[in-house]
Amino acid sequence: MTATTAPAIRSAFDRVALDRLLATDAPAWVADKRRAAFDALSALSLPDRRHEHWMRTDLRLFKPAAWGPRPVPVAGATAPAGLLAASLAAATGGAADVPEAEAGADAVPRTPLGGRFLALDGHVLCDELDPALAARGVVFGAADRLLARHRDAFEPHWFSVIESECDWFAAVHSAFHAASVVLYVPPGVKVAEPLHVLSALSPDGVDTSHVLVVLGEGAEATLLTETAGGGSGQPGSGPPGSGLHCGGTEIVVGKNAMLRMVNLQNWNTGVWHVARQKAVVHEQGRLQWTLGALGSRLSQVAQDVALVGRGGKAQVNGVMFTEGRQQLVYNTLQHHVAPGCTSDLLYKGGLQDRSRLVWRGMIKVDKAAQKTDGYQRNDNLMLSREARADSIPGLEIEADDVRCTHGATSGRVDAEQIFYAQARGLSADEAARLVVAGFFQQVFDRITIQPVREALARAIGSRIRRIS
């Protein structure tokens, strides 16, 4: 993507804020990348509809001057709970912090964690790793603490996988990332317990966190990342105010390694969410990447997978549900660089009220990537006559011995299905939930992590209202 220049944009992401970040004990190579991104920032503009990924995104109400790094939370501040809170135990083996009402006899069985990271408004509140995993060489936690100690593991990949200066949001993230987290699993180490990251916002909060995951040859791990909080953007419908997330994720799956990666986006409906996410899969590496997109006022996400080693495999699962006036825009890329690789993407979206979903998917096959097997599909179910879904699948193939297919469907709930369910004693709302649950079941069946599958099903079920 070509960077766009324009007159300087005024915001609190300025030299003063940069100097505060540079005053920390971060290594020089991290500081140099911050400075380079900040130098580029002054010449960059907000993306507009001339950019292919942004042509269906309306940023007219986004005001850069309202945003900048937030102060340290007051002592005793607590973060909003994530979707997985009721299902996860703390990394130390005790009970996770969950609302009291969920901790009774009927509570969801909890999954033990190998590590836990929690941040609020760009400031770390919790950073822990099971000592047994640390003894095996696993590195997990705050980037500020770990980058200097483990330079060889992280420097080759830190802000090298995603673009960092292609537009204003990318440069802000690269220059002002905070409360970032890193994970390194050494060659041959298999981590059975999932590691959990929660990035939270207070009303009008700002999160610029970055996630870097590096798996050595033959390593295995599961990383659960989620977001929560922020303002609702509407008086009387939740916390007042808004919020901004400007983040990024970089994933490197080594030879013969296996990563199960989960991103659950569940901001309140006043939050602006902009993210770049990219995974690089090496020879015989395997990636299962599950994405849940439920919250925010507006989301603009680029999710890329590059298969750079022979025999690499990637499965991408997307679950999206919108309501009110939410707009979610997701651009996916399955880039086949090496021969003999497989990619399989399934995104499913449900829409109600006047919300909008945009999915633009591309399978790109380089000339050297013979014997490619690529598949992508997007299905949308509209629960309201005023909802809108745009599906734009695409293929760009330079090789001549490949199998690449794509498909997309959008439609409304069949009135006969609702009538059939009501004729058997269900209310209209119960019938709607039943139909929507059946629609999402195909993608739920692909998600191998039970707490994630169940949390998404509960979250969507609680949002469904009568079909209009």
N, C-alpha and C positions, 0 to 999 in steps of 0.2 A: 504494500500500500504506500502511495506517495504522500509525504507529509505536506500539509497545507499551511502556508504562512499567512499572517494577518497582523493587524495592530495588536499590541500586547493586551492580554486579558487581565483585568484586575481581580485579585483574590488574595486571601490570606496565606496562600501557598507562595510565600515570598522569600527574599534573602534572609530576613530575620528568622523565619521558621527553619530554613535550611541550616543556618548557623547553629541553631539549638540542636539539631540532629547530628551535625558534624562534631559537636562538642562531646559526644559520647565516646566510648572506648572502641568503636567499630574499627576493623582493620582498614589500612589505607586503600586497598583495592576496592572495598565497598564504598568508601567515601569518594573515590575517583568516579565511580559509576553514578553516584548521586549528583556530583557536580556536572558531569557531562549531560545528564538528563535535564538538570535545571538550566544549563546554558541553552539547550535546545528549546526549552519551554517558552521562553520569551518570544520566539518567532513562530509559535504554533497557534492555530486557531481551534475552536470547537469544530468537530466534524459536521458536515452539512450533507444535504441530500445528493450532492454530486458524488459522494463516496458510495461505492456499491453496497457496502454493509450497512450504511446508515440511511439509505434512500427512503426507508419506510419508518424512520424514527423521527419524532417531533421533539426537538430540544428547545423550542421557543420559550418555554417557561422555566428552563434551567438557568439559574443565576450564579455564575462562578463567584461573584463577590460575596456570596453568603457562606462560602466554604473555606475551611482551613483546618490545620491541626487543632485538636481539642485539648484542654488542660487535663491534668491527672485527676481521675475521679476522687471524690471525697472519701475519707477513711470509712470503711464499712460498706462501701457501695457494692451492690450485687448486680449481676447481669441477668437479663431475661433468660428463661429456660429454653433450650432447643427442643425440637421435635423428638429427639432420642433420649431426653432426660430420664424418662420413666423406665427406659430399657437398659440403661448402662450403670454399672457399678464403678466406683472410683478406682483410680490406678493403684492405690495402696491396698485394695481389697475390701474396703468398707463400702457403705452405701453412698451412692452419688447424691448430690444435692437435688432433691425433687420436692415438689409441693407436698405438704403434709397429707392432703386429701388423696394423693396417689400412692401413699406408702402403707396402706392397709393390707388386709388379707387378700384382696382382689387385685393387688398390684401386678403389673406385667413382670414376668421373670426377667431378671437383670443379667446382662452379659458382662463378664469381667473385662476390664480394660488393661492394656499394657502401658498406656501413657495417656496423659490428659493435659490439654492446653486451653486456657480461657483468657480472652481479652475483651475489654470494654473500651470503646471509643479510642482504639489505638494504643491502649496501655495494658500490659500483661497483669492478670490477676492470679493465675494459677499456671504452674509449669512443672510437671512431674513425670517421671518415667520409672517403671518397675526396675529396681536395682538388678534383678536377675537378667533383664534385657541389656542394661548398660554393661554388665560384666561380659556379655557376649559380643560387645562392640557396637550395639545399636545406638545411634545418636538421634535424639528427638527432643525438640523444645524450642525455646526462643532463639531466633536467628542472631540477635545482638550478643547473646551469650556464647553461641557455638561456632559462628563462622570463623573467628580467629583461631579457635582451637583445632578446627578440622578443615583447614584451608584446602588441602589436596582433594578432599571429597566433594567440596561445594563450589570452589571458585570456577572450575571449568563450565559450570552450568548456571551460575547465579546471573539472572537477567541475560542469559544467552539463548534460551529456548524460545521465549516470546519476544515480539517487537516491543521496544521500549521508548521510541521517539516518533511514532507514526502520527500521533495526534495529541491534543492537549491532555486528554485523560491518560493516555499511555505515559506521557512524560511526567505528569503529576505523580502517578503511581511509582514510577522508577526513581524519582527524586525524593519523594516524601513517604515511602513505605515505612510502616511502623507496626509493632506487635506482630512481626512476621514469624513464621515457624518453618523449621527444616526437619527432614527425616532422612537418615542414611541407614541402610541395612547392608552390612558387609556381605561379601560373596559367601554363598552357601548357608547363610543364616535364615531360618524360617520362623517368623513371628506369628504365633497362633492367635494371640489376643489382639483385638483391634486397638488402634490408637485414635484418640478423639480430639478434634479441634473445634472450638466454638468461638466465633467472632461475633460480638454483640454490640449493639448501639443503644444509647439512651436517646430520648427525643432530641432531634436536631444534632445528633452525634455524627462523627466522621470515622470511617474505617478505611485504611489504605493498606491492609495487610497483604503479605505475599506468602505463598506456600511453595516450597521446593522439596521434591521427593526424588531420591536417588537410590535405586536398588542395584546392588552388585550382582555379579554372575551367579545364577542359581538361587538368588534370594527370594523370599516371599513375605508379603505383608498386606495388611488391610488398614486403610486410613479413612476415617469418617470425618468429614468436615461439614459444618453447618453454620448458618447465620440466624440471628434472632434480634428482635427489638426495633428501635427507631420509632419515629412518630407515625401516626395514622394519616396525617394530612387532612383530616376532616374532623371538625369539632363534634364531640358527642359520640364518636365511633372508635374510641381507643385513645392512647396517649397522644396529646397534641403535638404539633411540630412535624418535622420531616426527618431527613437523614441522607447521608451519602456514603456509598461504598464504592471505592475505586481500587480494585484489586487485581491480582494475577496469580496464576498457578502454573508451575513448571514441573513436569514429570519426566524422569528418565528411567526406563525399564531396561535393565541390563540383559545380557545374553542368558537365555533359559530362565529368566526371572519371571515372577508372577505378582502382579499388583491388583488388588481390589480397591478401587478408589470411589468414594462417594462424596458428592457435593449436594447439600440440601439448602436451598435458598428459601428462607421463610421470613423475610423482613416484614414489618408492618407496612401498610399500603401507602405510606407517605415517602418511602425511601427511593432514592435514585440509585440504581445498581448497574455499574459498568465493570466488566471483567474480561480479561484475556486469559485463556486456559489452553495449554498445549502439552501433549504427551509425545515423547519420542520412544519408540519401541525397537529394540535391537534384535539380533538374530535369535529366533525361537522364543522370544519373549512373549508374555501374555498379559493383556490388560483387560480388566472388566471395569468399566467406568459408568457409574450410575449417577444421573443428575435429576434432582427434584427442583422444580421451579414453581413456587406457590405464592410468594409474596412480592413486595415492592410496588411502587407507583409505575416505574418504567425500568425495564431491564434491557440492557444491550450487552450480549455475551458472544464472544468468539470462542468456540470449542474446537480445537484442532487435534488430530492424531496423525503423526508421521511414522510410517512403518519403514524403517531404514535398514533393517537386517533381514536376511532371507528367513522365511518361515514365521515371521512375526504375526501375532493375532491380536485383534482388538474387537471387543464387544462394547457398544455404547448404548445405554438405556436412558431414555428421557421421559420423565413424568411431569406434565405441566397442567396447572389448573388456575384459571383466572376468574375474577368477579369484579363487580363495580366498573370502574373505568381503567383498570389495569391494562398496561401494554407490555408484552414480553416479546423481545426480538432475539432469536438465537440463530447464529450463523455457524454451521458445522462444516468441517473439512476432514475428509479421509484421504490422506496423501500417501499413495503407494510409491515408495522410492525404490525398494528392493524387490526382487522376484519372489514368487511363491508365498505371498502374504495374504491374509484374510482379514477383512473388516466387515462388521455387521452392526448396523445402527437402526434402532427402532425408537422413535419419539412418538408419544401419544399425548394429546392435549384435550382438556375439557374446558369449555367456556360458558359463562353465564353473564347475565346483565348486558352491559355495553362494552365488555372487555374485548381485547384484541390479542391474537397470537400471530407471530410471524416466524416461520422456520424457513431458512434458506440453506440447503445442503448441497455439498459438492463432493464427488468422488474424483480425485485427480490421480491419474496413472502415468508415471514417467515412462519413457521409452524403454528403459532397462528393466522395468517391473513386469516381466512376462509371468504367466501363470497366476496372475492376480485374481482373487475372488472377492468382489466388493458388492455390498448390498446396503441400501438405505431405504427407510420407509417412515412416513409421517402420517398419522391418522388423527383427525380432530372431530370431536363431538360437540355440537353447539346446543346448549340448553336454552337459548334465548334467540328470538328473531333478530335482535339488535347486535348480537355478538358477531365478530368477524375473524376469520382465520385465513391466512395466506401461507401456502406451501409452495416452495420453489425448489424442487430437486434438480440436480444437474450432474452431468458427466463430462469429464475432460480427459480423453484417453489418447495416449501417444503409442502405446504398445499394441500388438496385433494378436496376442494369444491370451485373452483375458475373458473373465465372466463377470460382468458388472450389470446390476439391475437396480432400479429404483421405482418407488411408487408413492402416491399420496392420495388420501381421501379426506373429504370434509362433508359432514352431513348433520342433520338434525335427528333427534330421538324419534323412533318409529312410534306413532300414536297407538298402533295396535299392540305394541309391547306394553305400553302403560295401561291400556284397557285390560289386557290379559291379566296383568298383575293385580289391578284393582278388582277384577272380577273374582279373584281368589282371596279377597279380604284385606289387601294392602291399601294404605292411604296413598294419595298422589305423591307425597314427599317420599314415602317408603319405596314406592314403585320407581321413582326417579333414581334413588340411591342404588337400587338393585340393578337397574340398567347401566348406570355409570360404572358400578363395580365390575360388571361383566365386560364393559368396554376396556377397562384398564387391566383386566386379569392377564392378558397376553404378555404385557410388559412386566407385571408383577412376577409372573412365573420365571422370568429370566433373572430376577434379582436374587442372588444366592444368600444374601445376608438377611436373616429373618427379622431382626429389629428394624432394619431399614424398610423392608417390604411392609411390615405391619404399621409402622409409623406413617408412611405415605398413605396407606389405605385409610387409617383413622383420620388423618388430616383432610383428605379429600371428602370422606363421608360426612365430616362435620360442616363442610362448606356448602354442600349441595342443598339447594332449595327447589321449590316446585318449578317444573319446566314451564316456560312462558313462550 
